[in-house]
Amino acid sequence: MKQAAIYARISRDRTGEAAGVQRQGRECRALAERRRWEVVEVYIDDDISAYSGKTRPAYRRMLADIRSGKVNAVVTFHPDRLYRRLVDLEELITIVETRKVDVATVTAGDVDLSTPAGRATARIIGTMARYESEQKGERHRSKHRELAEQGRWHGGGRRRFGYVVDASNKPARLLINPEEADLLRAAAEAVIGGASVNSVARRWNEDGVRTTGGRRWTLTQVRRLLLSPHVAGKRVHGPTGSVTDAQWPAILSPATHELLSARLNDPARRTYVTSGQAFGRRFILSGLVRCSLCGQGMTGRRRQGKAWAYFCSSGAGGCGRMAVTGWQVDDVVMGAVYQRMGDVGAAAEATPDDEPNPEREDLLRQLTDLEARLASIDADYAAGDITAQELRRAKATVDDKRAATESRLAELLPTHSTRWADFIEPDDWHDRLVAAQLTPAEAAEAHDWVASWVSEIVISPARKRGTRFDSSRVKVTWR
C-alpha cells in the first residue's frame, strides 16, 4: 500500500478560517481512499503564495519526508497547488524520480514525472500557472490604479477610524462616524495649538476610546492617523504616492490638515517633551493610580453633587469596588513629591528639558523612518504586491522595532522634573485642587511632574468610616 501525503495550499485566506485548504483536503482524502492509498500525513500551507517564492513550511517538510522514505505518493487538488514556478517543479522532478513517487491530483489526473512526455506536460502546466498568476496580479494592480484615479475606496481591510462602511450601497462606500470624527477634529485642533500627540493618546485611552481593532492607542498610531491623507478626503496610491481627491467625505479640512502636517513634521518639534498645552487633561494622577484589590488602573470621574473621585471601573475590567476622593489623593501625593524633591536636593540636579541628546534625536528619526515603512507596506498590500500573510509578517517586524525604539526613547526622558514645582506654589495648588480649578494645561504639567518622580500609586480600602482622610491608604512607589 502506498504511503500518501496530502498537500493543500491557498494563496490568500481573507477570513483566516482556512476553509479553502480544508475543502481541498477532503477531496484529496476521497481520492486517496479510491486509490486505496494510506494517508500518513496532511501538509497544509494556508495563506501562502507559491508564485511569490516565499518559503512554504509544510511543503518543505513534505519534501523532506519524501526524501526520508516516509512518503511515496502525493495527492493534491491541482498541480498548481504544488508549484507555480519552474524552479520548484525541477526540484520536485528530481526528488520524484529519485524516490519513485506517484503524484495524483483531484482535477487534472495523475502527474507522471517519470517520463519525458509527463515532465514536458508538467512544465507546460507550470508555465501557464505562472502566466495566470502574472495576469491576475496585473489585473489586480490595474483595478487599484483605476480606483485610485477615481478617488474611490478600495474596499476590504480593517475599518478606518472616523468612518463606517455603508454596505447597503453598491459598491460599498465610506461614511463619517460622527463621534469618532469629533474626536479627530478636537485632537487636530489641540495639536495645532501646541498639544503633544502623546497627550491625545493618553486622553483617548483614559476615556475608553479604542482603535478599530479594539486596542489602546499608542503615540505612533495617533500620529499616523492625524497625518493620514485619508481623513482629509485624499486617496493615496502606489510607490510614487500619487494623491487624488477621494469620493468619501473629509473629516479634516485641507487647511486644517496642512497646518497639522506642518506642525507634526516640523524638524524642530521635540515630540519627546509633553507640551503644557495638554489635550484636555482633567485628572492629575490618571494612569498612575491603581486599585489594591484587583490591580486595575483607576480613572478620574466627576460626581454630581459630590467631590470628584478616582474610581476602579468594572466597565474597564476592574473590580468596581474601590473609589477615593480625588483631590485628597492628589494632595497627599503632590505633597509627598515636594518633600521628596527637597530631601534629595533634586532641584539643582534636574536635567533641563531642552538639553540636546544626539541619541534621542536619532531615535526620533528612526521612528519617522519606521512609520514611512509601515505606510509603504500598506501601499504594497493595497496594490496586490504582497499577500495578507506577508503584510502581517512585515508589519509585525516593524511594530517590534518601533516598540523597542519607543521604549529606549522613554528611558532617555529626564529622570526627574521640577518644572511644575516652579510653575505653581504649593500653597496655591492645594486650594485649587480642592475646587478642581486647574486648567488642562496645568493638570498636564502637574501629571508630568508627578510621573517623573512616581512610577505607581496604589490605593487601599478605608480601614474605618469617617470624614477624615487616611493618608496611609495611599502607597507611593518612587522611580
Secondary structure, DSSP 8 states (H G I E B T S, - for coil): --EEEEEEEES--SSSS-HHHHHHHHHHHHHHHHHT-EEEEEEEEET--STT----HHHHHHHHHHHHTS--EEEESSHHHH-SSHHHHHHHHHHHHHHT-EEEETTTEE---SSHHHHHHHHHHHHHHHHHHHHHHHHHHHHHHHHHHTT-----SS--TTEEEETTSSS-EEEE-HHHHHHHHHHHHHHHTT--HHHHHHHHHHTT---TTS----HHHHHHHHH-GGGGTEEEETTTTEEEE-SS--SS-HHHHHHHHHHHT-TT--TTS--SS-SS---TTTTTEEETTT--B-EEEEETTEEEEEE--GGGTS-S--EEEHHHHHHHHHHHHHHHHHHHTHHHH---TT---HHHHHHHHHHHHHHHHHHHHHHHHHTTSS-HHHHHHHHHHHHHHHHHHHHHHHHTS-S---HHHHHS-HHHHHHHHHTT---HHHHHHHHHHHHTTEEEEEE---SS-SSS--GGGEEEEE-
